[in-house]
Amino acid sequence: MVKMSKVDSKAGYFMVMPYIIYFVAFIAYPLIFSFILIFHRWNIVTPMEFIGLKNFVRLFKDELFFKSIINTLIFLSIHIPLQIVIALFFANLLNKQIKFRSLFRALYFLPVVVSGVVVTILWQQMYAYETGLINQVLSGFGFKKIPWLVSPEIAMPSIAVMATWKNVGFYIVLFLAGLQSIPNELYEVAEIDGASSFQKFYRITLPLLNPTVVLVIVLSTIGGFSLFIEPYILTGGGPLDSTLSAMLYIYNQAFYFNHMGYAATLGFFFALVILVVVIAQRKFIEREVY
């Protein structure tokens, strides 16, 4: 066994030092400081005031915060199934030998790398009631204009559709990788046995894609819980707080009302909600493939 010299040891510490500084400055310190804030009242300007568990008492009486969580769950209930279906559909198409396949793969992934703010502003123009492209097309075909962002019933589904368009390219890549890992011999044997396209998809593709499906659901859930840019730019949480996401509500408490201690409490509680939901998903969705 070769012993490491002092020079090599110092070089190793020097190499990992940038990450240690990053971890302490941007992960460890914010977490510790946020945990301290839970038990204090602080508006940035005046010194922190210790208030014990009063932030938790306020949290459980805050109906608007729980409404924001429900709004986020509504968004997820629309966004996740829509994203899985669309991503799996296009991944199947791109897994076949078609012309310009590489070009289509790049085009589908392009929205993922575009700034979320840019995409949201683009869709804001498309969703505009009077001048938006979508309503102009509907009017051209004789249909009534739809209040995409001003109707409490339609606003959140509209945001879910926009978010799906923005993120679906990433999940297409994941599904495409999963499809390419399935041995082609399984489909050849099934075809010899007379299996239809639907039977091959249901009996072979879906079971062997189960780990990828679980990964997509978990990542989509975590990403959906961080919903912020879309409602912040498109609706500001309206109309009638129907698109007020939990992240937007926490942001408003912190940087609009300067309730830093309460915002930290909301953040920790919301993190626990995300953890519970993800664990429940893995328990009820994930299954071992034989």
C-alpha positions, 0 to 999 in steps of 0.5 A: 500500500502506497502512502500519500505524501504530505505534498499530495495530501495538500494538493488534494485539499487544494483541489477540493477547496472550491467545492468546500467553499461552494458548499459552505457558502451556498448550501450549508450556511443558507440551510442553517440560517433558514433554520434559525429564522424559523424561530425569529421575526425578521424584516431585514431592516430591524434586528431579529426577534426570537418568537419561538413557535409563533411562525408555526402557529401562524402557518397552520392558520394560514388558509391562503398558504394551504390554498397555494399548495392545493393549486400546486397539486392541481397543476401537478395533476394536469402537468405530469400525466400530460407530460408523460403521454406527450414525451412517451409519444414523441420518444416512440416516434424518434426511436424509429428510423425516420428522416431528419430524426436528429433534427427533430430531436434537437428541435424538441429539446430546444425549449428546455435550454431557452430561458424560462422567462423568455418562454413565459413572455412568449406564451403570455403573448400567445395567451392574450385575449384580444391579440393572442395568436391562439385566440386569433386562430380560434376566431378565424375558425369561428370559435369564441375567444377563450380567457386563458389567463383571466378565468379562474377555471382555465388559468392553471390548466393553461399554465400547465400546458405551457410548462409541459411545452417548456419541459417535455423535451428533457423527458423525451430524451429520458424516454428515448434512452429507456426505449433504446435500452430495450432489446429488439429481440423481444419485439421480434419474438412477439411479432413472430407470436402474432402480437399486435402493436398495442400488445407489444407496447403494453406487454413489453415497452411499458413494463421495461420502461417502468424505471424511466417512468418512475424517474420522470414522475419524480423529476416532474413532481419536484420540478412542478412543486418549484412552479414560480416563474410561470404564475409570477409573470403570467398572472401574478397568482391571480385571478382570485389566487387560482394560480398562486403556487406555493413557491410564489406565496413563499416568495411574496412573504419573503420579498414583498412583505419582508416576513423572512422568518415566516417565509423560512417556516413555510419553506421548511414545511413545503419541503416536508410536503414534497418529501412526503409526496415523492415517497408516496409516489415511489411506494405506489408507482414503483415496482420491480420488473422481472 
